Amino acid sequence: MLSVRHRNLCAPAAAGLLLPRILSALLLCCGTVLAEESTAGSGTGSADSPAPQQSPQQVAGRTLEEWASDLSSPNRIVALRAVLTIGQFGQAAADVLAEALAHKQTGVRYWAASELGDIGSLPAAAKSRLTDLLDDDQIGVRLAAGYALCRGGQLEKSLPVLTDALSHPTRGVRNAAADFLARIGPPAKAAIPALEQALQHQDYHTKGAAQEALLRIRAVPQSGGSQPSP
């Protein structure tokens, strides 16, 4: 099943993505989110977990190359399933995800950017394409691109994309922006004033997302066990 993080990031309706429950059901049926050769204790697939240090050779019985070939499928679901699975290969998937940033499907661009952000180390081609996606016509893609660039160390231009979205009229956009900031962690400290303002929002969910981001950025230990930084 998709993690809480992934369900949250499907939220912005303006991004034109499939509904979270559709994606969750799709991945449950296809069984693509579990790496057959995952590293024990790596945390792969859990909320806010970093990419594994060693990439698996296969995911759900298929190699990275085999999954990458599905990105060219005319079937929207097949392409989305592929991009969601490719991220499980970690750093080895960076170049494939960089190529997917130019995909015609909004959902594929979104998830490619988000997965690159989770990886953190960006290929040169990815940095250029992600910068272009900051002007994408879909706000969800812009947020994911901003997140990936921030994780790649390019915060000056990218962080405002996320902080500005904290005041967006759509709840899903606000919450996704806060979630991305939480995943960036302490390097996003310049977002603290905007997040403190978001704490005053009348929407309960937005307040909670902002609070979580502030805790992560300030590196405050979470109750119930430590939470790994992305």
Buried (B, 14 or more C-beta within 10 A) or exposed (E): EBBEBBBBBBBBBBBBBBEBEEBBEBBEEBEBBBBEEBBEEBBBBEBBBBBBEEBBEBBBEBEBEBBBEBBEEEEEBBBBBBBBBBBBBBBBBBBBBBBBBEBEBBBBBBBBBBBBBBBBEBBEBBBEBBBEBBEBEBBBBBBBBBBBBBBBEBBEEBBBBBBBBBBBEBBBBBBBBBBBBBBBBEBBBEBBEBBEEBBEBEEEBBBEBBBBBBBBBEEEEEEEEEBEBB
